[in-house]
Amino acid sequence: MNDEQITARIEELEAEERRLRADESAEGTPSDSLAEDAQRLKEIKVELDRLWDYLRQRRALRDAGGDPDDASLRDADTVEHYKG
């Protein structure tokens, strides 16, 4: 995946996140739908974190004179529990 593809996917996920948050605040939304939306929002957060991490790795490699294709999309557990 190149930087443009990563950025496009990030934008798609952010649009979905905005839509879900708007649905969440809408009156009369069934509770099962809210539970499903809450679960999907968690999934989106993790995927966004992974993609932003991947994009930062690619940029850092490029800035250091390396090959951005050497970056790897890390698993959710690694990204979500990273201690900087």
Residue, then its C-alpha position, 0 to 999 in steps of 0.5 A: m500500500n502506498d501513501e496515497q492509498i493509506t491516506a485514502r483509507i484513513e479518509e474513508l474511515e474518518a468519514e464512516e466515524r463521523r457518520l456513526r457519531a451523527d447516528e449515535s446522537a440522533e434521537g430514536t436510534p434503537s439500542d441494538s443499533l447503538a451497540e453495533d455502532a459503538q463496536r464499529l467505532k472501536e474497530i475504526k479507532v484501532e484501524l485508524d491507529r494502525l494506519w497512522d502508525y504505518l504512514r508514520q513509519r513510511r515517512a520516517l523511513r523516507d526521511a532517513g533515506g530508507d525505503p518506505d516499503d520496508a515499513s510494516l502494518r503492525d498488528a492491533d495489539t502492538v499499536e494499541h499497547y505501544k509505550g512511547 
